[in-house]
Amino acid sequence: MIRNRFQRKLALFFTALVASVQLAAVVAVVEATDRNVARQVEEELAVGSRVVARLLELRERQLLQSVRVLTDDFGFKRAVATGDHPTIRSALGNHAARIDADMAAVLDPDGSVRAGTRSDLDRGDTFAMEALLDRAIETNEAVGFGLIGERAWQLVIVPVRAPVPVAWAVLGFAVDDALAGELARLTRAEVSFERVNDARASVLATSLEDTAQAVNPGMPTEGEDVRTVDTEAGRQLVTTRRLAATDSGQLVATLQTPLAAALAQYEPLKRQLLMLAGLALIITVIGAVWLARTVSRPVRQLVDAAQRIAAGDYAHPVAIGQRDEFGALATAFNRMQEAVREREDRIVHQAYHDELTGLPNRALMRDRLQLELERARREGHCVAVVVIDLNRFKEINDSLGHEIGDAVLNTVGQSLRTALRASDTVARLGGDEFGAVAGCEDTDDAMALAARIEHAWDNPLDLGPTTLRIDQSMGVSVYPEHGDTVETLLRRADIAMYAAKERNARAVLYENGWDERHQYQLTLIADLRDAIDSDQLTLEYQPQIDLRDGGMSHVEALLRWNHPRLGRVSPQEFVPLAENAGFIRTLTRWVLGEVVRQAGRWRAEGMDLHVSVNISALDLIDDSLPDFVATTLAHHGVPPERLALEVTESAVMQDTAFALRVLQGLKGTGVRLSVDDFGTGQSSLAQLRRLPVDELKIDKSFIFDLKENSNDASVEAIVQSAIDLGHNMGLSVVAEGVETAYSHAWLTRSQCDLAQGYLFSRPLPADDFMAWVRTWDSKRGKE
């Protein structure tokens, strides 16, 4: 019926000339429609290419932030620095799982694999992407694409600092079909990742069901050139984006969409135009113009919307009220726009906030500090930067579990928010380290800010199943007194924080000149790691004389470092550095191994000596130390009772419960335990009774004050009380620092058991010590 009406109107109203004009008009409209559709598809494809680039860039930022979080973790840095491979692999696996990374690894500075989460990352292998590693070495970190075998990867490489670079951390996502499919859903185009070499291409990953349908993009060009390629499946619109250049070719992302599919939805419109062309000349002309405008308007609206999205504007949806294919396309386009916006917001938030506490991370704190510095320059006020480190946080994790540790970090973050003003910035910098940025009037105001933070933890933290008291060390730097850049202020606040740890203080303000001291300490830490292998560390031995008969069967081993450039470095200087750098465990075990080996050699030569050696406060949180001591003694054939381990009162009192557990384990091996520097610590008699020790060692500061004709009787009373206390508790008593005949005679009358000091001998190398023993025995024989 419609066809008959069309035929009648053609006969009544059209002439041959009108029919020709109308036909030309219809052809023109059809051609214009095809051109508009092709242009729309080209623009959508170009937008899709930019969307792909944007999403890959956001994923790079997420990956970079995630690996920075990993490398800032104190426990992870300590594991890398000490070569604790189980902990390294566990941390890599946990962190990779947390961000759905497909690969995580730690590389040695030379690029060889130390540990990894994949079975094909064998320890000692050379890292496959040398160019990316070289770029990381040159620029301090690197993010990019590359090929490992026949797979493409998106990788990030960041140095692990403790505090200097000791290794490289690598995290990566595989560029696979799943990624290609996700990008295809967002861009409404088929996405393929290909390797192109001399115009030959091999498909590495694709959203296509049939890999053979992927278009060979040829060698990629600069920009977003969209071109037409004829394939067996029909004409395709294609654009290519270069991702990386490798030795085996270039890695590219190719977007393609069939032109026929885009044109197919307009076939009904063409038929309608042809049918309307027979109705009437005026109706046909008006209808053709109206239809052309109807077709082009939504396409233009979609193109304009795509351009707004490419520019980052997600606020304006496409408004097409038609209930046809264009309306459905606009609805789908709006949904895609909203999905992209939500995903970008989520990625940006993750890139600038800590996942656990919700606080800003280091990157956001740096940005806000930069803004605060710019405002301070304009307005002429100061800016305070505070770096906060939680003391003994690792012990909480180890003894109470990571769930309690996470609760501590969350509670600390909330306390910091409460203690500071809403305009101040509080951030979690990584691990157990936090930071704060605030405007201030002067340095006193900056220290008042640190005091407010300190008072936030006056009361123990209520964590539900347990209550904990948290101590912290804080370093403070102030603009403009201590620097005028973000990097300088953060570095100097960090230096001040380490000074607070050394001084056992809550908060320390940076002082001019500490940069040089800090650089000197960094040099010592770096050189200390090589000191063992290069035979720079030695042991000297100082005899302990039996005051009852003058015999010598006890000796103390003392660590010495002969630096090739700096000369002899005092243990009081490099041992605290080793503790802060996480190197003390390696150092302690080297010392114990050498001492026990020497004791075994002396036993083989017929000299059965009791050897004592100092251990660090951090050794008292090492559950594996008793097993190491027992194994080392057995290996060298030394009876356990011939080894005495000296610990200070203050070391035990830092965490008495944990230290007692380790001391009980050491006592179980049969070794003797001694309280060193007795009288200078903070222990009570009740706490001292709980320690499984065999010996008290009176601090030399008291022995130095034992002087003939002294008017101060309190020193003799203190030393006599210490001797009596030790004997009443069933302990032997050693006096160190004996340098005069008077102190020797006084200690003998007071029934002290052992004495050591320069009166008898300075610390000597092992061979010189043997010569001294022969001389001492000869002198005793003559007496």
LUMGULO-9515 format. One line per field, with one value per residue (C-alpha): chain; residue number from 1; y, x, z. Coordinates in pm, whole numbers, plus 50000, padded with zeros to 5 digits. Example, Ala and Ser with C-alpha at 12.3 -4.5 7.8 and 13.67 -1.06 7.14 Angstrom:
% LUMGULO-9515
mol = A:A
seq = 1:2
north = 49550:49894
east = 51230:51367
up = 50780:50714
This chain:
% LUMGULO-9515
mol = A:A:A:A:A:A:A:A:A:A:A:A:A:A:A:A:A:A:A:A:A:A:A:A:A:A:A:A:A:A:A:A:A:A:A:A:A:A:A:A:A:A:A:A:A:A:A:A:A:A:A:A:A:A:A:A:A:A:A:A:A:A:A:A:A:A:A:A:A:A:A:A:A:A:A:A:A:A:A:A:A:A:A:A:A:A:A:A:A:A:A:A:A:A:A:A:A:A:A:A:A:A:A:A:A:A:A:A:A:A:A:A:A:A:A:A:A:A:A:A:A:A:A:A:A:A:A:A:A:A:A:A:A:A:A:A:A:A:A:A:A:A:A:A:A:A:A:A:A:A:A:A:A:A:A:A:A:A:A:A:A:A:A:A:A:A:A:A:A:A:A:A:A:A:A:A:A:A:A:A:A:A:A:A:A:A:A:A:A:A:A:A:A:A:A:A:A:A:A:A:A:A:A:A:A:A:A:A:A:A:A:A:A:A:A:A:A:A:A:A:A:A:A:A:A:A:A:A:A:A:A:A:A:A:A:A:A:A:A:A:A:A:A:A:A:A:A:A:A:A:A:A:A:A:A:A:A:A:A:A:A:A:A:A:A:A:A:A:A:A:A:A:A:A:A:A:A:A:A:A:A:A:A:A:A:A:A:A:A:A:A:A:A:A:A:A:A:A:A:A:A:A:A:A:A:A:A:A:A:A:A:A:A:A:A:A:A:A:A:A:A:A:A:A:A:A:A:A:A:A:A:A:A:A:A:A:A:A:A:A:A:A:A:A:A:A:A:A:A:A:A:A:A:A:A:A:A:A:A:A:A:A:A:A:A:A:A:A:A:A:A:A:A:A:A:A:A:A:A:A:A:A:A:A:A:A:A:A:A:A:A:A:A:A:A:A:A:A:A:A:A:A:A:A:A:A:A:A:A:A:A:A:A:A:A:A:A:A:A:A:A:A:A:A:A:A:A:A:A:A:A:A:A:A:A:A:A:A:A:A:A:A:A:A:A:A:A:A:A:A:A:A:A:A:A:A:A:A:A:A:A:A:A:A:A:A:A:A:A:A:A:A:A:A:A:A:A:A:A:A:A:A:A:A:A:A:A:A:A:A:A:A:A:A:A:A:A:A:A:A:A:A:A:A:A:A:A:A:A:A:A:A:A:A:A:A:A:A:A:A:A:A:A:A:A:A:A:A:A:A:A:A:A:A:A:A:A:A:A:A:A:A:A:A:A:A:A:A:A:A:A:A:A:A:A:A:A:A:A:A:A:A:A:A:A:A:A:A:A:A:A:A:A:A:A:A:A:A:A:A:A:A:A:A:A:A:A:A:A:A:A:A:A:A:A:A:A:A:A:A:A:A:A:A:A:A:A:A:A:A:A:A:A:A:A:A:A:A:A:A:A:A:A:A:A:A:A:A:A:A:A:A:A:A:A:A:A:A:A:A:A:A:A:A:A:A:A:A:A:A:A:A:A:A:A:A:A:A:A:A:A:A:A:A:A:A:A:A:A:A:A:A:A:A:A:A:A:A:A:A:A:A:A:A:A:A:A:A:A:A:A:A:A:A:A:A:A:A:A:A:A:A:A:A:A:A:A:A:A:A:A:A:A:A:A:A:A:A:A:A:A:A:A:A:A:A:A:A:A:A:A:A:A:A:A:A:A:A:A:A:A:A:A:A:A:A:A:A:A:A:A:A:A:A:A:A:A:A:A:A:A:A:A:A:A:A:A:A:A:A:A:A:A:A:A:A:A:A:A:A:A:A:A
seq = 1:2:3:4:5:6:7:8:9:10:11:12:13:14:15:16:17:18:19:20:21:22:23:24:25:26:27:28:29:30:31:32:33:34:35:36:37:38:39:40:41:42:43:44:45:46:47:48:49:50:51:52:53:54:55:56:57:58:59:60:61:62:63:64:65:66:67:68:69:70:71:72:73:74:75:76:77:78:79:80:81:82:83:84:85:86:87:88:89:90:91:92:93:94:95:96:97:98:99:100:101:102:103:104:105:106:107:108:109:110:111:112:113:114:115:116:117:118:119:120:121:122:123:124:125:126:127:128:129:130:131:132:133:134:135:136:137:138:139:140:141:142:143:144:145:146:147:148:149:150:151:152:153:154:155:156:157:158:159:160:161:162:163:164:165:166:167:168:169:170:171:172:173:174:175:176:177:178:179:180:181:182:183:184:185:186:187:188:189:190:191:192:193:194:195:196:197:198:199:200:201:202:203:204:205:206:207:208:209:210:211:212:213:214:215:216:217:218:219:220:221:222:223:224:225:226:227:228:229:230:231:232:233:234:235:236:237:238:239:240:241:242:243:244:245:246:247:248:249:250:251:252:253:254:255:256:257:258:259:260:261:262:263:264:265:266:267:268:269:270:271:272:273:274:275:276:277:278:279:280:281:282:283:284:285:286:287:288:289:290:291:292:293:294:295:296:297:298:299:300:301:302:303:304:305:306:307:308:309:310:311:312:313:314:315:316:317:318:319:320:321:322:323:324:325:326:327:328:329:330:331:332:333:334:335:336:337:338:339:340:341:342:343:344:345:346:347:348:349:350:351:352:353:354:355:356:357:358:359:360:361:362:363:364:365:366:367:368:369:370:371:372:373:374:375:376:377:378:379:380:381:382:383:384:385:386:387:388:389:390:391:392:393:394:395:396:397:398:399:400:401:402:403:404:405:406:407:408:409:410:411:412:413:414:415:416:417:418:419:420:421:422:423:424:425:426:427:428:429:430:431:432:433:434:435:436:437:438:439:440:441:442:443:444:445:446:447:448:449:450:451:452:453:454:455:456:457:458:459:460:461:462:463:464:465:466:467:468:469:470:471:472:473:474:475:476:477:478:479:480:481:482:483:484:485:486:487:488:489:490:491:492:493:494:495:496:497:498:499:500:501:502:503:504:505:506:507:508:509:510:511:512:513:514:515:516:517:518:519:520:521:522:523:524:525:526:527:528:529:530:531:532:533:534:535:536:537:538:539:540:541:542:543:544:545:546:547:548:549:550:551:552:553:554:555:556:557:558:559:560:561:562:563:564:565:566:567:568:569:570:571:572:573:574:575:576:577:578:579:580:581:582:583:584:585:586:587:588:589:590:591:592:593:594:595:596:597:598:599:600:601:602:603:604:605:606:607:608:609:610:611:612:613:614:615:616:617:618:619:620:621:622:623:624:625:626:627:628:629:630:631:632:633:634:635:636:637:638:639:640:641:642:643:644:645:646:647:648:649:650:651:652:653:654:655:656:657:658:659:660:661:662:663:664:665:666:667:668:669:670:671:672:673:674:675:676:677:678:679:680:681:682:683:684:685:686:687:688:689:690:691:692:693:694:695:696:697:698:699:700:701:702:703:704:705:706:707:708:709:710:711:712:713:714:715:716:717:718:719:720:721:722:723:724:725:726:727:728:729:730:731:732:733:734:735:736:737:738:739:740:741:742:743:744:745:746:747:748:749:750:751:752:753:754:755:756:757:758:759:760:761:762:763:764:765:766:767:768:769:770:771:772:773:774:775:776:777:778:779:780:781:782:783
north = 50000:50236:50139:50210:50550:50627:50521:50741:51047:50986:50979:51295:51525:51427:51496:51360:51678:51676:51304:51371:51656:51448:51152:51377:51512:51160:51054:51363:51300:50935:51026:51294:51042:50794:51060:51174:50818:50750:51073:50988:50646:50802:51054:50788:50575:50868:50933:50564:50580:50869:50684:50383:50606:50775:50446:50298:50614:50597:50234:50330:50588:50333:50082:50340:50448:50087:49997:50316:50203:49866:50013:50261:49976:49947:49571:49517:49739:49558:49219:49331:49482:49169:48921:48773:48601:48437:48776:48936:48678:48702:49081:49067:48811:49005:49337:49193:49025:49349:49538:49239:49267:48972:48992:49122:49086:49225:49278:49312:49641:49463:49360:48996:48854:48812:48699:48698:48582:48397:48051:48168:48432:48222:48371:48492:48532:48850:49082:49060:49431:49577:49902:49977:49890:50117:50399:50335:50351:50678:50850:50679:50499:50391:50301:50156:49873:49598:49240:48947:48642:48640:48844:49218:49375:49709:49741:49984:49978:50170:50157:50001:50241:50140:50436:50418:50207:49841:49674:49735:49652:49555:49528:49457:49383:49144:49298:49017:48944:49049:49398:49421:49317:49574:49852:49731:49762:50117:50236:50037:49926:49606:49646:49445:49464:49374:49355:49520:49458:49564:49596:49243:49210:48939:48961:48945:49010:49102:49147:48971:48619:48528:48649:48628:48920:49157:49419:49444:49810:49840:50062:50311:50684:50977:51120:50965:50896:50701:50512:50267:49911:49654:49305:48976:49074:49403:49759:49853:50190:50155:50371:50272:50403:50324:50195:50099:50018:49690:49502:49274:49551:49802:49731:49900:49918:49892:49995:49881:49890:49766:50048:49827:49773:50148:50206:49917:50092:50371:50147:50188:50563:50538:50332:50582:50860:50675:50612:50973:51093:50973:51158:51504:51741:51983:51706:51518:51824:51928:51568:51522:51839:51746:51391:51510:51741:51466:51235:51483:51647:51341:51243:51590:51580:51247:51378:51690:51472:51249:51557:51679:51339:51346:51684:51540:51694:51429:51668:51707:51404:51373:51500:51320:51275:51040:50690:50525:50395:50739:50757:50411:50510:50829:50631:50383:50668:50838:50511:50473:50833:50775:50448:50613:50903:50673:50459:50760:50910:50578:50543:50904:50859:50539:50712:50990:50822:50543:50241:50136:50466:50676:50951:51132:50948:51080:51205:51410:51542:51663:51840:52008:52106:52272:52468:52564:52689:52902:53051:53112:53302:53525:53584:53577:53308:52983:52624:52332:51981:51694:51335:51084:50728:50477:50313:49931:49896:49580:49420:49485:49321:49025:48962:49062:49010:49231:49280:49462:49642:49771:49878:50072:50253:50339:50464:50668:50823:50922:51065:51277:51412:51505:51668:51897:52163:52093:52306:52102:51802:51462:51182:50827:50823:50445:50160:50306:50656:50952:51316:51650:51990:52305:52678:52830:53157:53048:52748:52760:52733:52438:52260:52336:52148:51850:51878:51857:51542:51400:51472:51289:50966:51047:50773:50413:50321:50124:49858:49646:49318:49494:49828:49955:50254:50385:50591:50795:50981:51308:51527:51889:52122:52474:52694:52916:52848:52493:52509:52642:52332:52028:51788:51980:52020:51654:51534:51753:51657:51293:51366:51529:51223:50995:51236:51197:50820:50852:51087:50883:51204:51253:51547:51714:52030:52016:52197:52346:52125:51797:51735:51681:51460:51264:51224:51102:50849:50735:50682:50477:50266:50201:50116:49901:49659:49594:49599:49231:49097:49324:49224:49575:49446:49289:49171:49263:49088:49238:49005:48988:48913:48695:48918:48618:48459:48682:48414:48491:48265:48525:48764:49014:49040:49396:49490:49726:49882:50001:50209:50237:50615:50729:50519:50358:50419:50386:50115:50382:50552:50272:50024:50263:50325:49952:49929:50207:50065:49713:49574:49487:49128:49056:49236:49054:48715:48786:48888:48581:48354:48501:48497:48136:48033:48196:48034:47695:47757:47848:47530:47329:47496:47404:47738:47703:48059:48212:48467:48744:48960:49245:49210:49491:49590:49493:49143:49098:49104:48833:48504:48310:48426:48134:47877:48056:48067:47697:47597:47811:47673:47315:47377:47499:47255:47522:47439:47684:47787:47925:48201:48502:48746:49099:49314:49659:49742:49995:49738:49497:49767:49883:49589:49372:49103:49045:49068:48815:48568:48593:48589:48275:48117:48209:48082:47756:47705:47701:48030:48278:48614:48937:49277:49529:49890:49807:50116:50341:50191:50227:49881:49818:49538:49361:49366:49263:48955:48841:48844:48502:48649:48509:48821:49195:49423:49750:50048:50192:50544:50434:50257:50567:50759:50515:50738:50745:51029:51105:51309:51149:50837:50783:50622:50353:50297:50256:50014:49815:49798:49671:49399:49293:49299:49076:48828:48820:48733:48456:48649:48704:49067:49220:49569:49735:50043:49942:50172:50236:50020:50181:50075:49728:49694:49840:49599:49305:49402:49441:49082:49176:48864:48989:49311:49442:49764:49933:49850:49495:49534:49728:49531:49331:49142:48765:48696:48980:48861:48515:48676:48877:48559:48392:48700:48718:48349:48384:48683:48494:48195:48407:48552
east = 50000:50284:50458:50139:50098:50462:50416:50103:50272:50570:50338:50147:50418:50752:50879:51192:51382:51244:51319:51680:51716:51557:51779:52085:51967:51915:52259:52412:52241:52349:52708:52708:52574:52848:53115:52979:52965:53320:53440:53257:53419:53760:53713:53587:53887:54123:53947:53975:54349:54382:54167:54400:54703:54541:54445:54791:54944:54716:54809:55176:55120:54935:55213:55482:55305:55254:55621:55719:55497:55675:56026:55943:55837:56103:56059:56098:56407:56557:56486:56653:56950:57005:56942:56636:56501:56192:56076:56155:55953:55666:55658:55672:55390:55170:55224:55174:54851:54730:54742:54678:55027:55138:55505:55720:56093:56398:56714:57069:57239:57402:57062:57063:56745:56759:56399:56072:55713:55726:55871:56071:56254:56539:56782:57090:56920:56989:56690:56547:56468:56818:56724:56454:56693:56959:56705:56616:56984:57022:56704:56662:56342:56177:55832:55761:55669:55887:55912:56018:56028:55712:55505:55466:55486:55418:55691:55818:56164:56238:56548:56531:56708:56837:56895:57119:57021:57092:56865:56594:56226:56026:55646:55465:55138:55121:54990:54747:54410:54229:54381:54306:53946:53901:54033:53812:53503:53598:53684:53425:53705:53904:54245:54559:54913:55164:55535:55630:55962:56035:55660:55602:55378:55313:55012:55100:54752:54416:54049:53962:53826:54030:54389:54413:54169:54422:54542:54912:54970:55308:55573:55392:55400:55395:55058:54711:54685:54367:54392:54184:54307:54138:54128:53954:53694:53628:53748:53885:53966:54295:54508:54835:55009:55374:55438:55807:56105:56289:56577:56333:56109:55854:55570:55249:54882:54649:54279:54061:53692:53508:53360:53078:52942:52924:52751:52505:52287:52215:52077:51714:51759:51874:51571:51346:51504:51437:51073:51017:51175:50863:50612:50667:50938:50895:50840:51143:51372:51259:51277:51626:51755:51585:51720:52073:52052:51902:52188:52469:52352:52387:52713:52850:52725:52901:53221:53207:53149:53445:53664:53551:53635:53977:54033:53933:53582:53340:53073:52853:52663:52549:52189:52015:51642:51589:51465:51659:52007:52151:51968:52096:52448:52429:52311:52596:52842:52724:52766:53118:53197:53075:53269:53590:53540:53482:53782:54008:53891:53962:54306:54398:54284:54486:54787:54781:54644:54754:54530:54540:54487:54326:54582:54765:55077:55430:55353:55052:55239:55517:55260:55093:55429:55516:55188:55248:55598:55461:55200:55462:55681:55388:55268:55603:55541:55722:55640:55708:55782:55767:55877:55746:55876:55712:55969:55981:55684:55840:55826:55450:55403:55624:55481:55114:55057:54997:54631:54727:55003:54751:54521:54812:54879:54510:54482:54800:54669:54343:54536:54747:54435:54290:54610:54657:54444:54214:54437:54747:54853:54900:55044:55164:55503:55537:55578:55565:55664:55426:55466:55302:55313:55180:55221:55399:55528:55884:56088:55933:55589:55716:55836:55499:55343:55568:55462:55094:55171:55359:55070:54834:54992:55018:54765:54804:54626:54306:54306:54015:54183:54494:54627:54966:55183:55352:55672:55782:56086:56022:56244:56147:56270:56143:56123:56315:56573:56651:56582:56351:56273:56056:56349:56572:56309:56203:56562:56655:56345:56444:56798:56656:56434:56739:56907:56604:56650:57020:56945:56647:56442:56082:56144:56457:56486:56732:57060:57281:57574:57391:57382:57758:57734:57451:57650:57946:57719:57578:57935:58012:57697:57778:58143:58045:57864:58193:58408:58352:58441:58745:58891:58858:58687:58906:58872:59094:59100:59137:59214:59005:59215:59093:59140:59162:59477:59585:59500:59371:59104:58856:58885:58655:58643:58614:58525:58751:58714:59021:58874:59106:59053:58924:59150:59016:58641:58503:58240:58039:58008:57946:57746:57445:57460:57450:57146:56960:57049:56927:57282:57338:57220:57485:57749:57663:57670:58006:58150:58006:58136:58489:58495:58381:58623:58912:58802:58800:59153:59277:59122:59303:59628:59560:59429:59071:58938:58602:58531:58274:58130:57876:57547:57315:56975:56827:56974:56727:56438:56597:56423:56669:56980:56977:56975:57261:57470:57412:57500:57817:57942:57883:58057:58379:58367:58343:58144:57854:57963:58287:58094:57944:57710:57703:57388:57330:57057:56902:56886:56691:56459:56349:56110:56160:55906:56049:56410:56340:56212:56532:56753:56577:56643:57012:57029:56883:57184:57413:57598:57661:57483:57625:57470:57719:57764:57574:57468:57405:57073:56716:56642:56487:56591:56263:56339:56700:56586:56386:56690:56857:57206:57524:57735:57727:57982:58026:58050:58400:58279:58248:58586:58760:58640:58801:59091:59325:59258:58927:58681:58385:58293:57975:58164:58315:57975:57810:58074:58070:57689:57704:57954:57746:57425:57580:57714:57385:57208:57456:57630:57997:58109:58348:58498:58609:58825:59088:59383:59546:59707:59476:59155:59307:59383:59046:58852:59057:58973:58607:58605:58528:58574:58730:58890:58997:59160:59474:59652:59678:59661:59503:59288:59526:59507:59484:59856:59970:59724:59884:60226:60082:59940:60281:60440:60168:60200:60577:60548:60303:60536:60822:60601
up = 50000:50083:49763:49558:49715:49640:49281:49242:49380:49153:48855:48960:49087:48942:48600:48459:48553:48909:48932:48827:49076:49349:49270:49283:49618:49756:49633:49787:50120:50120:50041:50310:50558:50471:50506:50843:50973:50855:51015:51337:51351:51284:51564:51803:51715:51780:52112:52194:52127:52373:52626:52595:52645:52947:53113:53059:53205:53510:53559:53542:53816:54029:53977:54059:54376:54484:54446:54632:54919:54910:54904:55182:55412:55686:55728:55351:55332:55627:55468:55142:55324:55533:55253:55427:55112:55272:55399:55062:54873:55122:55097:54717:54703:54945:54772:54424:54537:54697:54366:54135:53987:53773:53865:54148:54192:54368:54163:54284:54188:53890:53751:53852:54006:54383:54440:54248:54254:53921:53873:53569:53777:53908:54154:53972:53633:53438:53422:53070:53018:53047:52874:53133:53417:53265:53252:53620:53714:53522:53645:53986:53876:53552:53422:53080:52850:52716:52611:52826:52601:52394:52641:52676:53023:53185:53449:53712:53869:54192:54413:54761:54998:55341:55334:55023:54719:54791:54535:54274:54330:54020:53985:53662:53491:53198:52876:52796:52635:52953:52937:52566:52631:52907:52684:52399:52620:52715:52363:52162:51932:51904:52072:51993:52132:51862:51802:51471:51300:50940:50871:50999:51301:51560:51792:52164:52308:52152:52227:51899:51918:51610:51625:51247:51220:51379:51133:51055:51149:50976:51132:51360:51288:51527:51634:51611:51239:51152:50825:50624:50570:50342:50494:50421:50680:50502:50528:50870:51028:51218:51447:51612:51923:51992:52347:52348:52128:52193:52036:51854:51721:51842:52085:51966:52062:51759:51765:51476:51393:51081:50871:50745:51095:51153:50821:50858:51114:50862:50585:50706:50689:50329:50236:50405:50205:49882:49977:50083:49761:49574:49790:49663:49555:49842:50097:49956:49964:50313:50431:50285:50453:50780:50765:50691:50986:51200:51111:51152:51477:51709:51542:51606:51961:52017:51861:52078:52384:52292:52262:52603:52753:52587:52753:53093:53115:53241:53375:53065:52936:52574:52547:52258:52312:52016:52087:51810:51746:51814:52143:52240:52131:52339:52641:52601:52550:52870:53062:52926:53022:53378:53406:53284:53527:53824:53735:53690:54021:54192:54035:54117:54478:54511:54361:54622:54936:55166:55126:55494:55679:55406:55476:55196:55088:55033:54681:54792:55096:54864:54643:54941:55088:54756:54764:55128:55041:54757:54990:55260:55011:54922:55278:55459:55721:55812:55724:55959:55832:56081:56010:56267:56311:56548:56774:56790:56555:56409:56752:56765:56425:56516:56861:56821:56449:56149:56235:56556:56365:56110:56394:56549:56221:56179:56537:56507:56184:56356:56653:56421:56247:56586:56714:56413:56251:55959:55735:55823:55617:55782:55565:55596:55427:55431:55680:56032:55919:55913:55817:55884:55712:55876:55864:56165:56305:56394:56509:56857:56699:56491:56806:56967:56675:56756:57121:57021:56826:57126:57362:57126:57252:57621:57690:57572:57248:57302:57029:57152:57245:57381:57496:57381:57461:57149:57151:56855:56727:56546:56333:56256:55983:55918:55608:55549:55824:55709:55336:55071:54864:54925:54892:55131:55404:55390:55394:55688:55885:55824:55946:56261:56318:56317:56559:56787:56777:56862:57153:57271:57247:57139:56901:56765:56554:56265:56325:56057:55966:56017:55642:55640:55948:55789:55467:55671:55843:55510:55390:55700:55653:55288:55367:55666:55435:55255:55567:55652:55309:55275:55620:55764:56081:56346:56706:56998:57333:57682:57973:58290:58599:58887:59192:59427:59284:58993:58739:58391:58246:58121:57828:57657:57276:57140:56780:56587:56238:56051:55770:55466:55439:55778:55997:56314:56360:56713:56779:56964:56623:56376:56588:56628:56253:56190:56418:56236:55894:55979:55948:56316:56278:56015:56219:56543:56378:56217:56557:56733:56460:56482:56864:56889:56613:56803:57129:56955:56822:57173:57315:57048:57161:57524:57652:57779:57817:57902:57626:57660:57381:57366:57176:57065:57198:56858:56898:57185:56936:56719:56801:56587:56780:57035:56756:56579:56899:56970:56613:56608:56941:56829:56494:56661:56954:57226:57543:57586:57936:57788:57607:57789:57614:57759:57737:57882:58132:57894:57612:57831:57960:57612:57591:57894:57799:57452:57573:57848:57591:57387:57698:57823:57484:57505:57861:57738:57511:57817:57756:58037:58041:58182:58254:58112:58232:58552:58744:58444:58330:58447:58583:58922:59155:59079:58707:58765:58956:58654:58423:58377:58415:58573:58604:58679:58515:58704:58468:58436:58520:58884:58885:58744:59052:59297:59395:59689:59937:59769:59971:59796:59990:59788:59498:59719:59878:59536:59408:59735:59716:59360:59459:59758:59550:59284:59540:59731:59404:59331:59052:58984:58962:58709:58736:58413:58378:58639:58569:58907:59173:59430:59252:59204:59575:59679:59457:59589:59949:59853:59717:59357:59142:58816:58694:58354:58245:58122:58451:58321:57944:57663:57413:57193:56863:56908:56845:57074:57336:57332:57388:57678:57836:57826:57985:58253:58339:58357:58590:58816:58824:58951:59221
